[in-house]
């Protein structure tokens, strides 16, 4: 079951990379970045999954001897939550830049932007 989440995450990452590399519309490229970000989150959660694991609380249900095998590490989950918030901010910033570029140039096609080319 955990391999399904890992495989799905890898497929979403590949779909995001494909959208970033092949699309010429800025909005579609931003969607590709969001897909790549979401796939990364899925892979991190799938890698940190422990079958039959429990929350990292030592009480009567988990003895100290069984703690290393049964307790789930909370750090990857905290990293994913933080990455979701950061990804939302980066996506909002990219959309704001896309709106500004559309306002100045009248298009979202990256082939028409000649400002930074040499």
C-alpha positions as CSV (number, residue, x, y, z in Angstrom):
1,X,0.0,0.0,0.0
2,X,2.8,2.4,0.8
3,X,4.3,1.8,-2.6
4,X,1.2,3.1,-4.3
5,X,1.7,6.5,-2.6
6,X,5.3,6.5,-3.5
7,X,4.6,5.6,-7.2
8,X,1.8,8.2,-7.3
9,X,4.2,10.9,-5.9
10,X,6.8,10.0,-8.5
11,X,4.3,10.2,-11.3
12,X,3.0,13.6,-10.1
13,X,6.6,14.8,-10.0
14,X,7.2,13.6,-13.6
15,X,4.0,15.2,-14.7
16,X,5.1,18.5,-13.2
17,X,8.5,18.3,-14.8
18,X,6.9,17.5,-18.2
19,X,4.6,20.6,-17.8
20,X,7.5,22.8,-16.8
21,X,9.7,21.7,-19.7
22,X,7.2,21.5,-22.6
23,X,4.6,24.2,-22.0
24,X,5.0,27.8,-23.3
25,X,2.2,29.4,-21.3
26,X,3.2,30.9,-17.9
27,X,0.1,29.7,-16.1
28,X,0.7,26.1,-17.3
29,X,4.3,26.3,-16.2
30,X,3.1,27.5,-12.7
31,X,0.7,24.6,-12.5
32,X,3.6,22.3,-13.4
33,X,5.6,23.8,-10.5
34,X,2.7,23.2,-8.2
35,X,2.4,19.6,-9.4
36,X,6.1,19.1,-8.8
37,X,5.8,20.5,-5.3
38,X,2.8,18.3,-4.5
39,X,4.6,15.2,-5.8
40,X,7.5,16.0,-3.6
41,X,5.2,16.1,-0.6
42,X,3.7,12.8,-1.5
43,X,7.1,11.2,-1.8
44,X,8.2,12.5,1.6
45,X,5.1,11.3,3.3
46,X,5.4,7.9,1.6
47,X,9.0,7.4,2.6
48,X,8.3,8.3,6.2
49,X,5.4,5.9,6.5
50,X,5.7,3.2,9.2
51,X,3.3,0.3,8.9
52,X,1.6,-0.2,12.2
53,X,3.2,2.9,13.6
54,X,1.8,5.0,16.4
55,X,2.1,8.6,17.5
56,X,5.4,9.6,19.2
57,X,4.0,9.5,22.7
58,X,5.4,7.1,25.3
59,X,2.6,5.8,27.5
60,X,1.1,2.4,28.4
61,X,0.4,1.4,24.8
62,X,4.1,1.6,23.7
63,X,6.9,0.3,25.9
64,X,10.4,1.9,25.8
65,X,11.8,-1.3,24.2
66,X,9.3,-1.2,21.3
67,X,9.6,2.6,20.8
68,X,12.2,2.4,18.1
69,X,10.1,0.1,15.9
70,X,6.6,1.4,16.5
71,X,6.9,5.2,16.9
72,X,6.6,7.3,13.7
73,X,9.1,10.1,13.3
74,X,7.1,13.5,13.3
75,X,9.9,15.5,11.5
76,X,8.9,14.6,7.9
77,X,5.3,15.4,8.6
78,X,6.3,18.8,10.0
79,X,8.6,19.4,7.0
80,X,5.8,18.6,4.6
81,X,3.4,21.0,6.4
82,X,6.0,23.7,6.3
83,X,6.7,23.0,2.6
84,X,3.0,23.2,1.8
85,X,2.8,26.7,3.3
86,X,6.0,27.8,1.5
87,X,4.8,26.3,-1.8
88,X,1.5,28.3,-1.5
89,X,3.5,31.5,-1.0
90,X,5.8,30.8,-3.9
91,X,2.8,29.9,-6.2
92,X,1.1,33.2,-5.2
93,X,4.3,35.1,-6.0
94,X,4.6,33.4,-9.4
95,X,1.0,34.2,-10.2
96,X,1.5,37.8,-9.3
97,X,4.6,38.0,-11.6
98,X,2.6,36.3,-14.4
99,X,-0.2,38.9,-14.0
100,X,2.4,41.7,-14.1
101,X,4.0,40.3,-17.2
102,X,0.6,39.9,-18.9
103,X,-0.3,43.5,-18.0
104,X,3.0,44.8,-19.5
105,X,3.3,42.6,-22.6
106,X,-0.3,41.5,-23.2
107,X,0.5,37.8,-23.5
108,X,1.6,34.8,-21.3
109,X,3.6,33.1,-24.0
110,X,7.2,32.8,-22.9
111,X,8.5,32.9,-26.4
112,X,7.4,36.5,-26.7
113,X,9.3,37.8,-23.7
114,X,12.6,39.2,-25.1
115,X,13.6,41.3,-22.1
116,X,16.1,39.0,-20.4
117,X,17.5,37.3,-23.6
118,X,21.0,38.1,-24.9
